[in-house]
Amino acid sequence: MTFEPMSDAALLTLAENGDEGAFATLFDRYRDRVYYAARRLIDNSTDAEDVTAMVFLEAWRGRRKMIVINGSLLPWLLTTTLNVARNARRSKARYRVFLDSLPDPGHAPDHADDVAASVDRVRGADPLAQAFRSLSKNDQLILLLCVVEELRVQDAAAYLGVPEGTVKSRLSRAKNRLRLAVLQRRGASAAPADASAITTAATEEAEGSVTS
């Protein structure tokens, strides 16, 4: 006899009543996808892991306010990932400003840390990753929902609370802006490529950089 896995809605109902096991199942179900989304938004793996942890902490705290769309909690989780990642980047920027204001301690640097930082800088310098991170929050969200996670337009519209036509127009504009941002960073002189092809390439390359 085979048993069907519990739905997100059923697990969420249990979690709302304090069932940590049900929430752990949701965590296992979506952890990797949240991490991949965070990795597209954050320029190093350690910070992406921190963002992932914070997203699920926010999910637990706000479990009674989570929204299930077409049987899935993923849209809510992706929106939270965007918010947490943007806050993390702002905090890190402020921290760097603080560090730059400190006097030079004058001791030899840790070369292992330098190597790790260099690897992350190389990954973060990828034109596709830079282009995606340069987009507005709304553009990032519509691309994550409709391109990366391949949600149907009607499901994205239901989650965002807007008409389907609005989702289609936002998605088209986001693809065009991503295409232009990629071309600008590559300094391409050739004729512009198809927007959907650039978007797909950005998705595949970003995911490849995470899993490699």
N, C-alpha and C positions, 0 to 999 in steps of 0.2 A: 504494500500500500504506500502510495506517495502522498506527501503532504504539501499543499501549496504554501509558499512563504506568506507571512502576514503582510497585509497592505500597509503602506505608509500611514494611512488614516487610522487603521486599527492600532498600530504601534504608537502613533502620536496620542491617541486616546489613553492608552495605558501609561505613557510617559507623563501626560498631564496629571495623572493621579499618583505620580511619584514612582512609577516602575522604572528603575534604573536599567534593568535588563532589556526592556523594550527600547529604551533610548540607546543603549549600547548596540543593539541590532541596527538602528538607524545610522549610528556612527559608522559601523562597519560597511553599511550599504553605500554610503556617500563620501566616506573619508577621501578616497583617491581622487574622486572627481572635484571635490572642493580643493584639494591640494593642487591639482593640475590648473585649476582656475587661478588660485593664488600665485602659482609659479609664473603665470603669464603676466601677472600684475606686479610682482616683486622680483628684484634682480638677483636674489640668491636663495638657495634651497633652505638654509636655516631659518631665514625670516619667513619663508613660505610655510614652513612647518609650524612656526609660531602663530601665523595668521590662521592656519587650519585649526589649531587648538583653540584659539580665541573664538572662531566662528561657532564651534560646537559648544563652547562655554556660553556664548550668547544664545545659542539655540536652546540649551537647557534652561537658562534663566527665562527666556521668552517663549517657552514651549506652548503656553496657552494662547499665544498670539500668532503662532506659525500658520501658514496657509498652504493647503494642499490643492494643487492644480492638476487636473486630469490624473489623479492618483499619485502625484509626485510632490515631494517637498523640495526638490532640487531648485526650482526658481527662487524660492525664499532663501535657500542656502547661498545661491550665487549672488543675490542682492546683498546679503550680509557679508559675503566674502569681499565684494567690491568696497563696501563701507569700511570694513576692518582694514583692508589692504591700504586704502587711501589714508586712513588715520595713521597706520604704521609708517607709511612713507613720510608723512608730515613730521611725525615724532622723530624719525631717524634724521631728517634734514635739520631739525632744531638741535639734535644732539651733536651733529657734525659741526654746526656753527659754534656750539659751546666748546667742543674739543679744539677747534681752530683758534679759539680765543685764549687757550691756555699756553703758558710758556713751554718751550721745548725742553723735555726732561733731560735730554742729552745722553740717554743710554742707547745701546745698540738695539735695533729692531728685531723682532721675532720673525725670522725668515719664513718659517712655516706659515705664519699668519699672512705674510706678504704673498706667498704662493697661492693660498686659498683665496685671498682677496682678488688676486689677478685673474684667477679662473672665473670668479663671479663677474668681474668687470668685462671679461671677454664675452661671456654669455649675455650680459646685460647690454653690450654694445651691438648686438645683432639688430640690423635695421628693422626686421619684422617685429621683434619684441619692443624696440623703442617706439615704433610707429603705433603699435597697439596701446602702449602705456601713455602715449601723447593724446589719445582720444578722450573725449569727455566721458563722464560716468555713464550718461545715457547711451552713448555709442557703444561703449564697452559692454554694457548690460545687454543691449539688443543683439550684439554679435555673439556673446556667450550663450544667450538663450536660443537664438534661431540658427546660428551657424555651428558653433562648437557642440552644443547639446542637441541640436536639430529638433527643437520644439516646433510643433505646428503653429502656424500664424494665429489660429484661433485660441490656442492655449496661452501663447505669449500675450495676446490681447486680453484674455480673461485675467491673467495674473497682473498685468500692468494697469488694468482698468481703463483701457482705451479701445476705440474701434479697430477692427482688423485692418482697415485701410491706413490707419495711422501707423500701425506696426510695419506694414509694407513700405510706406514712405520713409519711416525712420531707418529701417533696415537698408534700403537702397542708398540713403544718404550716408549711413555709417560705412557701408562698403566702399563708396566713392571716396570718403575721407581717408579710410585706411589705405586705399590704393594710392592716393596722392601722397600720403605721409610716407609710405614705403618708397615710392619713387624719389621723393625729395631726399630721403636719407641715403638712398643708393646713388644719387646723383645721376640717374639714368637719363640718357639722351635719346633713347629709342622711343618709338611710339608707345603710349600708355597701353598696358596690358588690360585684359578683361578684369573688371572689378571682382567678380565672383572667383576667378582663378587666383587672383592675388589673395583674397580673403581665405580661400581654401589652403593655399600655400602657407599663409601665415599660421593658420591653425595647425597644419601638419608639422611645420618646422618647430613651432613652439612646443608641441606635444613631444616631438622627437628630442628636443633639448632637455625635457624633463625626464624622459624615460631612459635616456642614454647614459 
